[in-house]
Amino acid sequence: MPYHKNKQQAFQAAQQGYEDVKDAAHELVLDGASYGSQLSHLKNEVNEAYQQIENALETATEHQKTQLERFKNDLSSIVNEINQQQ
């Protein structure tokens, strides 16, 4: 059973990382005085989320893999959107 618990914990960490990126991207203010630090924070969140997703994919169930791949695609979309705004 510990293996199953680790799978679930890995998935939950990836899901939380994904949510953190969405929150950070939503809070990004393009013309704000703190844009540079917000962008740096967002980049760190994205990198961490990608790592958590990759870790979770190693032990994920098929259903979780589908969700994790969707998270990766959504993260790519967020990154592309931010890059286009710069």
N, C-alpha and C positions, 0 to 999 in steps of 0.2 A: 503493500500500500504506500510506502514512502515514495516510490517511483511515480505513482499517480499524483500524489500531493505535489511533487516537484514539477510535474507537467502543468498542473493547474496554477501553481505559483509563477512559473515562467510565463504562462499565457497572461495571467493577471498583470504581471510587471510590464509586459509588452503593451497590453491594453492601456495601462495607466500612462506609459510613456507616450503613446499615441495621443491620448487625451491632453497631456501636458503640452504637446506640440500644437494641437488645435487651439488651446487656450492662449499660448504665447503668440501664435500667429494672429489671433483675433485681437489681442491687445496691442499689436504693433501699430504705432502711429507714424505714418510716413514723414510728416513735417514736424514732428515733435522734437524737442530739444534732446530727448534721451533716445532718439532713434538708433544711434550706433550701439548703445549698450543693450537695447531691446533686441536688435538684430543679432548681436553676439550671443545673447541668451537663447534666442530662437535656434541658432545654429547648433549650440550645445545640446539643446533639447532634441533636435532632429537627429544628431549623431547618436545620442543615448538611446533614443527610440529605435533607430535602425538596429543597434546592437542588441537591444532587448528582443526585438522581433526575430533576429537571426538566431539568438539563443533559444527562444521558444520554438522556433521551427524544427530544431533538432529533436524535440520530444513530443511535438504536437500531434493530436489526433487529426484525422482527415478534415473534420469540421473546423477545428482550430486552424489548420493550415489555410483553409479557404479564407477565414477571417483575417489571419495574419497577412496573407498576400494582399487582401483588400486594404489593410492598414498601410502596407508598403506603397501601394499605388496611390493612396490618398496623400501620404507624406510626399511622394514625388510631385504630385499636383500642387501641394502647398509650396514646396520649394520652387517649382517653376513659376508659380504665381508671384511669389516674393521677388524672384530674379527679374521678372518682367516689369515690376513696379520700380525697380531701382534705376 
